Amino acid sequence: MMEWTDRHCRMLHRQLSRCALLYTEMVVADGVTRGDPVRMLSFSAAERPVALQLGGSSPATLADAVRIAVPYGYDEINLNVGCPSDRVRDGSFGACLMRDPDLVARCCAAMIAASAAEGGPPITVKCRIGVDDQEPAATLPNFIDRVADAGVESFAIHARKAWLKGLSPKENRTIPPLDYDLALAMKRRRPELTVAINGGVMDLEAAATHLAAGFDGVMVGRAAYHDPVSILGSADRRLFAQDVADVSPEEAVARMRPYIAEQLARGQRLDRITRHMLGLFAGRRGARAWRRILTDQARLPGAGLEVIDRALEPLAHAAATAPNVGDPAPIEG
């Protein structure tokens, strides 16, 4: 979710669910240690709980990045061993690390020690079930055991193999078959570990099914981004057993207005925020007009909250004149 789940996106998603753990974009450890950590790591306490996701393959650099990140107050720091993008592969991290569980174990041990020394959060791992010609049934248990022995107690398993040769990152999200049974077997053979499932989860019904099967958590990526209300708007009630009302898209917009006004006053461009709001009304009549107005007008110089008001008008008109028949949701991947 690089360049997707930035702080504006997380603030929107937090308006929909108070309980869900939100993840940052994957942040490259070298960037944290050599760049501007304030820009890369700062976030609002209103976004919590938030996990920082790091990418890297050097134990020393990852440990340094953890030491820098701890004071920012993240609730978890996650090492990404699942991203199949060319950019990540060229940096010798992400999914290609599935080939070297010993290196991942050393990275995690260094990160755990650094976090513990600073009074920081737990270190977790997001992984695939294997890459390329690896046999997942052999690769994944060995990977989990080696990394768990280094001290990691929580894993998010994307239940697809990643093909680093021959498939694009987008194809890697859909073409390799899902093997939920293998991921669940990891929980059953190591019940002391926390195991979340990722990959192909498109709605809360699927999430509830995975939790009932025995997974400790469910990680949802693009489906939650493209149709956030259907995934997050009722998650607190349905998955976290909270006695709260579901959040409507209109309520989410209203809750975002003070944040948007604050960001605009600081010089932020409106479209940097509203690009994450395009899917709020997915499936509603008027949703296409909502997306078009925000896309066309939020990028104009001086654009403010009045653009959001204009984008809401077709939705209100559609609701007043005819029952919902639905515009298609723009879900990809």
C-alpha positions, 0 to 999 in steps of 0.5 A: 500500500505504498503511497496509499495509506498515508496519514490522511488515509489513516485519519479517514479510516479512523473516523470509520473504526475506532478499534481497527489497527491501521498500518502505515505505508511501507517505509524504507529503513534506509530512508528513516536513518538517512532522510527526514524522520519527522516527515516520514514518521510523524502522525497524529495520536488520533490515528492510533492504534497505528503500526509502522511498517518497515522495509529493509534487509540490514539488521543494523539499519533496521535496528537504527530505524526502530530506535528512531521510530520508537519515540513517535509512539507507534503501537507495533513495528512490522517488517514487510516480507511480502511486497513483490514490487520491482522497486522493493525487490531491487532493494533486496527486501520485501517478498524476496526475503522469504528465500532467506529466513535466517536473515529475516530472523537476524533482522527481527532479533536486532529490531526486537532488541532495539525496541526493548532497549527504548521501551518500544512496541512489539516487532511483527512480520508480514510475509507470503507463503513462499516465492517463485519455485519454493514449495509453500508447504515446506517453506512457510513452516520453516520460515515461521519457526526460524523467525519465531525463534528469534522472538517474533510472536505475531505474523500476518500471512498473505496466503499467496505465493509471490512470483517475482519472475514473470508477474507484475505486482498487480498480478501477484495480488490476484493470479497466484492461488490463495491457500488459506488452509496452509496459513491456518495450519501455521496457527494450529501448529504454533498456537502460541503465536498470533496469526492474521490472514491477508489476501483476497478478503473483500468483505466483513463476512469473509473476515468473520469467517476467517476469525471463526476458523481460528485466525487471530486477525484479518488484514484487509488492504485494497478492499478497505481502501476502495470501499472503506465504509463497507469494510470499516463502517460496521467493523467495530460493531460486527467484529469487535463487539462494540455497542456502537452505531455503524458509521455512514459515509455522510458521518465520515465526511462530517467527522473529517471536516475539522481535520481537512480545515486544519490541514488546509490552514497549514497549506496542505492541498485538498486533493492530497486528502480527498483522493482517499475519500473517493470510495466513501459512497461506493455503490450509492447513486451519485457516487460517480458524480462524487468521485468526478467532482472531487477528482476535477476540482479538489486539485484546483488552486485554492480549493476548500471545503466548498468542493466537498459540499458540491460533491455531496449535492448529487448524492443528496439529490439522488437520495431524495429522488429515487431509491438506490440502485448503485453505482459500481465500486471502483475496486481494483486488485 
